Amino acid sequence: MQQLPVSYFYIYQDSRQAWNWRLMSRRGQVIAVNPAAYDDLAVCKEDIKQMTLDTALAVCVGDNHYMRSTM
């Protein structure tokens, strides 16, 4: 995979012909993967779209150690 100036979703088909995605860092490292394969590419792409909308509003939370270190 090539290095790009931004993080990106890499979509591919597996050996079962199911669709999958990987969220890649700018450096080409895997940040996240889909939890289950998709039979339909449109559903895969719609889930990616929804995640990008949801994460724009996401906040960081954590255990007690994390919360104490952020105060």
C-alpha positions in Angstrom: 0.0 0.0 0.0 1.2 3.5 -0.8 1.8 6.3 1.7 -0.7 9.2 1.3 -0.8 12.7 2.9 -4.0 11.8 4.9 -5.4 8.8 6.6 -7.8 6.8 4.5 -10.1 3.8 4.3 -8.7 0.9 2.1 -11.6 -1.2 0.7 -10.9 -4.7 -0.6 -12.6 -8.1 -1.3 -11.4 -11.1 0.7 -11.1 -14.7 -0.6 -14.9 -15.2 0.0 -15.6 -12.2 -2.2 -16.9 -10.3 0.8 -16.0 -6.6 1.2 -13.8 -5.3 4.0 -12.1 -2.1 5.0 -9.0 -1.0 6.9 -8.5 2.5 8.3 -4.9 3.4 7.4 -2.7 6.1 8.9 -0.8 8.5 6.7 2.2 6.3 7.1 0.3 3.2 5.8 -0.2 1.6 9.2 -3.5 -0.2 10.0 -5.4 1.8 12.6 -8.7 -0.2 12.6 -10.5 -2.9 10.6 -14.1 -3.8 10.1 -15.5 -6.2 12.7 -17.4 -8.3 10.1 -17.2 -8.6 6.3 -19.9 -7.1 4.1 -21.7 -9.0 1.3 -22.7 -5.7 -0.2 -20.2 -3.0 -1.2 -22.8 -0.2 -0.8 -23.4 -1.2 2.8 -19.7 -1.2 3.4 -19.3 2.3 2.0 -22.4 3.6 3.9 -20.9 2.3 7.2 -17.6 4.1 6.4 -19.6 7.3 5.6 -21.5 7.0 8.9 -18.3 6.4 10.9 -16.7 9.5 9.4 -19.7 11.6 10.4 -19.8 10.0 13.9 -16.1 10.4 14.7 -16.2 14.1 13.9 -18.3 14.5 17.1 -16.4 11.8 19.2 -14.7 12.7 22.4 -11.9 10.8 24.3 -12.9 9.0 27.5 -11.0 6.4 29.5 -10.5 4.7 32.8 -9.8 6.5 36.1 -6.0 6.7 35.3 -6.7 8.4 32.0 -9.3 10.8 33.4 -7.0 11.8 36.2 -4.2 12.5 33.8 -6.3 14.9 31.7 -7.4 17.1 34.6 
